[in-house]
Amino acid sequence: MTRRFTATLMGLGLAALLAFDLTTTPPNPYKAPAAVAFGSGQASAGGFCGALPN
């Protein structure tokens, strides 16, 4: 396999994955968490590997 073929295959695979993701669940900006929320009062959500359980 050449480098060009591998890069093309990777690009097509990434485009297919992105298209699949967008068609199955369209993005909803009203339910998305804030990207940067310094001082907004919102608590962080999600997991953190170093956090101890309650």
C-alpha positions as CSV (number, residue, x, y, z in Angstrom):
1,M,0.0,0.0,0.0
2,T,1.2,3.4,-0.8
3,R,1.0,6.4,1.5
4,R,-1.4,8.2,-0.9
5,F,-3.8,5.2,-0.9
6,T,-3.6,4.9,2.9
7,A,-4.3,8.6,3.4
8,T,-7.2,8.5,1.0
9,L,-8.7,5.5,2.7
10,M,-8.3,7.2,6.1
11,G,-9.9,10.4,4.8
12,L,-12.9,8.5,3.3
13,G,-13.3,6.5,6.5
14,L,-13.3,9.7,8.6
15,A,-15.8,11.4,6.2
16,A,-18.1,8.3,6.4
17,L,-17.9,8.2,10.2
18,L,-18.8,12.0,10.4
19,A,-21.7,11.5,7.9
20,F,-23.0,8.6,9.9
21,D,-22.8,10.5,13.2
22,L,-24.5,13.6,11.8
23,T,-27.4,11.6,10.2
24,T,-28.1,9.4,13.3
25,T,-28.2,12.2,15.8
26,P,-28.3,15.8,14.5
27,P,-26.5,18.3,16.7
28,N,-28.7,20.3,19.1
29,P,-26.9,23.4,20.3
30,Y,-29.6,24.0,23.0
31,K,-28.8,20.7,24.8
32,A,-25.0,20.9,24.3
33,P,-22.9,21.8,27.3
34,A,-21.0,25.1,27.2
35,A,-17.6,24.8,25.6
36,V,-16.0,27.4,27.9
37,A,-18.0,28.2,31.0
38,F,-15.6,30.1,33.3
39,G,-17.6,31.7,36.0
40,S,-21.0,30.7,34.6
41,G,-22.1,28.8,37.7
42,Q,-22.5,25.6,35.8
43,A,-21.1,22.5,37.4
44,S,-18.9,20.4,35.3
45,A,-20.4,17.2,33.9
46,G,-18.9,14.0,32.8
47,G,-16.2,11.8,34.2
48,F,-12.7,12.4,35.3
49,C,-10.4,9.5,35.8
50,G,-8.7,11.0,38.9
51,A,-11.9,11.9,40.7
52,L,-12.6,9.9,43.8
53,P,-16.1,8.3,44.2
54,N,-18.6,10.0,46.6
